[in-house]
């Protein structure tokens, strides 16, 4: 098994509300009319899909969907971008879990939750600079 | 906000168990000694981090971590790779949620859960072929 993730699928309760939320962050969806709202990322896709349909697709109860806790991280090159993006998320209707803050290891970050509670971290990690294309490599906390 | 995800962080209850699970899938961790187990993906990183520490980092209760239902998809170029990788996951200790199966839209897929319930889909989508480097673009179901 190679080290890659093709699709990050967020299970959502209201497709229109969630699509509007990510569009309000400045994202442009791929044109599709197959019941999925897709956003192209670097080498992968983030998809929005109805909770009930995703549970049906897997063959589990909807209540069993949300067991695996995970967060999606969005790293930025400049420290001051963190607060700016937390404000973008707030304006888009996100629930802010943590305002832009210095972190003990020398970074700076904030957290928000999207309409269905998917947690995003906006982070500046001075020890793991982004590539020119925005790709991220983990070099530790420093 | 650009369309990218830098870090997918899986909150886990036993770092050693989860690291061994992903290594049993054939993945090699980045050498770090900072309390994170990191695997380099294409242009991003998948990290394992203790549930309690992730909740503390965000500033929420651990019980509030798992609200956002999502799945990670791993697409393959050949249909028969799906069953083979479901077997790899089974051998690594995964709970198989759905064996390799044809899907109504013309694809083929299976699902498993890792030790903490994070759901992975192994999928062959003949309408969205992978690039030579393994990158994925959503072209719909066909």
Interface residues (C-beta under 8 A of the other chain):
Chain A: X1 X2 X3 X4 X5 X6 X7 X8 X9 X10 X11 X25 X26 X27 X28 X30 X32 X34 X36 X38 X39 X40 X41 X42 X43 X44 X45 X46 X47 X51 X54 X57 X58 X59 X60 X65 X66 X67 X68 X69 X70 X71 X72 X73 X74 X75 X85 X88 X97 X98 X103 X105 X111 X113 X114 X116 X117 X118 X119 X121 X123 X130 X131 X133 X134 X135 X136 X137 X138 X140 X141
Chain B: X1 X2 X3 X4 X5 X6 X7 X8 X9 X10 X11 X25 X26 X27 X28 X30 X32 X34 X36 X38 X39 X40 X41 X42 X43 X44 X45 X46 X47 X51 X54 X57 X58 X59 X60 X65 X66 X67 X68 X69 X70 X71 X72 X73 X74 X75 X85 X88 X97 X98 X103 X105 X111 X113 X114 X116 X117 X118 X119 X121 X123 X130 X131 X133 X134 X135 X136 X137 X138 X140 X141
